[in-house]
Every structure is written in structure tokens, then in C-alpha cells.
């Protein structure tokens, strides 16, 4: 049997309730309750002042709340056994995924109400998501972030393309009087880079 591939949004010590909205219904997994839930359609999760918005069109997203037991000797720090409540939020891509994708928006330092409002009217949208390019727009800050995993071109708005000749991270910010462009080579391999906007 083939094992499914997962992408974890977060796995953390559980603090308080987990509130989520799936299929248009807000529900709560109360502190101390053990549960696993599969999210449906546009959904969101809130736990410990962090919100997660999961747009529809993703692979199956899940929430799990349970107590996990272990021993620190597995990481070589002591022989003390521990049991802690843990909250895990993840995507299940299935076994041997091909052409699968996922996206989510993480909101730090928010309330349940702020998470719900942001999910109802997200200010972030995915412009492009492929193996070679990820591009996201944030409408409040009038900015676009692009991760080019190889040379390529992406359309960021009607008739406006961004092209690079090598892998790079690009942030574009609309400012009064022009556009601010920030480019990075996180792998420190490039000696030069050509960037075209047009």
C-alpha cells in the first residue's frame, strides 16, 4: 500500500479551542476534545490567535486535535516521557501525487472574528501556481510576490508580464509615482539577473 503525501500548515501545542468553518458552517473543537475533521470548499481555521484561510480547489485539508505521547530520548535530550495536546492542520495529496497543488493564507495575531472577515473578503489571491512559478497579489498593500523556481514569465495583471532569466524571488510594490522592485537570489548563486516588466 502506498503512503499518502502530506503538506503541514502547522503542527503545534494545542492551546484552547479550535474554531473552523467548513462548508459554510462554523464549528468548534473544544479544548480537551479529540477530533479529526476534513474541510470542504472555501474554509478557514482559527487556533491560538492564528487564522488559516483555505480556498476551494485545494487538495483535501484536515484538522486533527489529539494528545501525543513520546519520549525525549528519541531526540537525545533526556529519558522523560511526555504527553501533550497537539493541533495539526494539513493537506492530504494522496499517494504518488502528480499535478497537485495547495494554497492557504496564514493570518498571525488575529481573532476568530478577524479570521472570518478575512475569509469572507480575502485581500490576497493566487495569480499563478505551477511547479515553476508561484505568484500572489496582496490588494491592500498593492504588492505582488513571485517565486520563480526557474527562468520564466508570469502575467500579474491584464497585459503586464514579469520575466526573469534565472530563478529568483521578486516583490513588486505600486507606489505613488512608480513601482518599487525588490529582487533576491536566496541560493546566492547568481552573478547577474535580467528582469523585464511589461
C-alpha positions in Angstrom: 0.0 0.0 0.0 1.3 3.4 -0.9 1.5 6.1 1.8 -0.1 9.4 1.1 1.9 12.6 0.8 1.0 15.4 3.3 1.8 19.1 3.5 1.5 20.5 7.0 0.2 24.1 7.5 1.0 23.9 11.2 1.6 21.4 14.0 1.7 23.0 17.4 1.0 22.5 21.0 -2.8 23.0 21.4 -3.9 26.0 23.4 -7.7 26.3 23.9 -10.4 25.7 21.3 -10.0 25.2 17.6 -12.7 27.1 15.6 -13.2 26.4 12.0 -15.7 26.9 9.1 -16.2 24.2 6.6 -19.0 24.1 4.0 -20.4 27.4 5.4 -20.8 26.1 8.9 -18.8 27.4 11.8 -17.9 24.7 14.4 -15.6 24.3 17.4 -13.4 21.5 18.6 -13.3 22.3 22.3 -10.2 22.2 24.4 -9.5 18.6 25.5 -11.7 17.1 22.8 -10.1 14.6 20.4 -11.2 15.0 16.8 -10.3 14.8 13.1 -12.2 16.9 10.6 -12.0 17.2 6.8 -12.6 20.7 5.4 -15.0 21.2 2.5 -14.8 24.1 -0.1 -13.8 27.6 1.0 -12.9 27.1 4.6 -10.9 28.6 7.5 -9.4 27.6 10.8 -8.5 29.6 13.9 -6.4 28.4 16.8 -4.3 30.3 19.4 -4.6 33.7 17.7 -3.6 32.4 14.2 -6.0 32.1 11.3 -5.7 29.9 8.2 -7.8 30.6 5.1 -8.1 27.6 2.8 -9.6 28.5 -0.6 -11.6 25.9 -2.5 -9.8 24.0 -5.2 -7.2 22.6 -2.8 -6.4 19.0 -2.1 -8.2 17.7 1.0 -7.5 19.8 4.0 -7.7 18.3 7.5 -7.7 19.3 11.2 -6.6 17.0 13.9 -6.7 17.6 17.7 -5.3 14.8 19.9 -2.9 14.1 22.7 0.5 12.9 21.5 2.9 10.9 23.7 6.6 10.4 23.3 10.0 10.3 24.9 12.7 12.9 24.7 15.3 10.1 24.3 14.3 9.9 20.6 16.0 13.3 20.1 18.7 12.6 22.6 17.9 15.2 25.3 16.5 13.1 28.2 14.6 9.9 29.1 11.5 11.8 30.2 8.2 10.6 28.8 5.7 13.3 27.8 2.1 13.6 26.7 0.9 16.9 25.2 -2.2 18.1 23.4 -1.4 18.9 19.8 -3.2 20.6 17.0 -2.3 19.7 13.4 -3.6 21.3 10.1 -2.6 19.6 6.9 -3.3 18.8 3.2 -3.6 15.2 2.0 -2.3 15.0 -1.6 -2.9 11.2 -1.8 -0.3 8.6 -2.8 2.2 9.5 -5.6 0.6 12.9 -6.3 1.1 14.4 -9.7 -0.2 17.8 -10.8 -1.5 18.5 -7.3 -1.4 21.9 -5.5 -2.4 23.7 -2.4 -2.6 27.2 -1.1 -3.5 28.8 2.1 -3.3 32.2 3.8 -1.9 32.5 7.3 -3.0 35.4 9.5 -0.9 35.9 12.6 -2.3 37.7 15.7 -6.0 37.6 14.8 -9.3 36.8 16.5 -11.9 34.4 15.3 -13.9 37.3 14.0 -11.0 38.8 12.1 -10.3 35.4 10.5 -13.9 35.0 9.5 -13.9 38.5 8.0 -10.7 37.9 6.1 -12.0 34.6 4.7 -15.2 36.4 3.5 -13.2 39.1 1.7 -9.6 37.9 1.3 -7.2 40.6 0.2 -4.8 38.0 -1.1 -5.2 36.0 -4.3 -3.1 33.4 -6.1 -2.2 34.7 -9.5 -0.2 31.7 -10.7 0.6 28.3 -9.1 2.8 25.8 -11.0 5.9 23.8 -10.5 8.0 26.6 -11.9 6.3 29.8 -10.6 4.2 30.9 -7.7 2.7 34.4 -7.8 0.4 36.1 -5.2 -1.1 39.5 -5.1 -2.0 41.5 -1.9 -4.5 44.1 -2.7 -4.3 46.2 0.4 -0.6 46.8 0.1 -0.8 46.9 -3.7 2.0 44.4 -4.0 2.8 41.1 -5.8 5.2 38.4 -4.6 6.6 36.0 -7.2 8.8 32.9 -6.6 10.5 31.9 -9.9 12.0 28.4 -9.4 13.4 28.6 -12.9 13.6 31.2 -15.7 10.1 32.2 -16.9 7.3 34.6 -17.4 4.1 35.2 -15.4 1.2 37.6 -16.1 0.4 39.6 -12.9 -2.4 41.7 -14.4 -4.0 42.3 -17.8 -1.2 42.8 -20.2 1.5 43.1 -17.5 4.1 40.3 -17.5 7.2 39.8 -15.4 10.0 37.8 -16.9 13.3 36.6 -15.4 16.2 34.7 -16.9 17.1 32.7 -13.8 15.5 31.6 -10.5 14.7 34.5 -8.2 12.3 36.0 -5.7 10.6 39.2 -6.8 8.4 41.6 -4.9 6.6 44.5 -6.8 5.0 47.3 -4.9 2.9 50.0 -6.5 4.0 53.4 -5.1 2.9 56.9 -5.9 4.9 57.8 -8.9 6.1 54.4 -9.8 6.8 50.8 -8.9 9.3 49.6 -6.3 11.0 46.3 -7.3 12.9 44.0 -4.9 14.8 41.0 -6.2 16.5 38.3 -4.3 18.6 35.2 -5.0 18.0 33.1 -1.9 20.5 30.5 -3.1 23.4 33.0 -3.6 24.3 31.6 -7.0 23.6 34.4 -9.4 26.2 36.9 -10.6 23.5 38.8 -12.6 19.9 38.6 -13.4 17.7 40.1 -16.2 14.2 41.2 -15.1 11.6 42.5 -17.5 8.3 44.1 -16.7 5.9 44.9 -19.5 
